[in-house]
């Protein structure tokens, strides 16, 4: 996905999942997370998924992620 490479992936069916990653906590410990299917919410008539990276979150429509992944970014 554009801007989220290596963190999330989307299928042509509209399924979004988080890729495995390791996170370093403030206490110095590392935590590993595996694949996780993201749960979409219905907002304004569109399915949206909350994405997060580097202490920031974004609510992104699933149909836009599918279009960007398989067609390309809007010009």
N, C-alpha and C positions, 0 to 999 in steps of 0.2 A: 504494500500500500504506500502511496506517495506520502513521504514525510514520516512514516512509521515503519520503515524497513527494519527487519530484524526483531520487531516487537510484536506485531500482529500480522495475521493473514486472513484473507477473505476468500470464500468460494464463490463460484458462479451462481450458487443457490442462495447466497446471501447469509451464509453462516460465517461468523467472525470468531476467531480464537486467538488467545494470547500465546505466544511462543515461549518455550522454556527460557528462564533467565535466572541469574544469581544476583542478589541484592546485598549490598553492604550496609548494615544498620549502624546507627550512631554509636552503639555500644562496642562496635568493632567486630561483631559476629556477622557471618554471612548466612543468608537464607536462600535456598534453592526453590524455585517454583516450576512446576511442569506445565503442560498444555492445559488451557482452560477455555471452555466454550463461553463466550460472552453472552450475557442475557440482554436482549434488546427491549427497549421500552417504546410504547406508542405515544408520541408527542406530536400534536398538530397534524395527525393523520399519517405520519411517517414513522417507520421503525428506526430508532436511534440507539447507538451504543456509546457508552462512556469509555473513552480511551485515556490512559495516563502514562506519563513519562517525565522524569526529572522534576517531580513535585508539581506538575501542572496537569490538569485534566481538560478534556474536550468532549462535548457531546456531538457525535457526527452521524448523519443519516446513512443508513446501510446502503441505500440505492446509490448514493454518491461514491461510496467506497468500492462497490462492485463496478461501477462505470469507470472510475479511475484505474482500477486494477486491470480491467480487460479491454478498455477502449483507449485510455490514456487521460492525462490531465486536461481540463478544459482550456481551450485556447482563447 
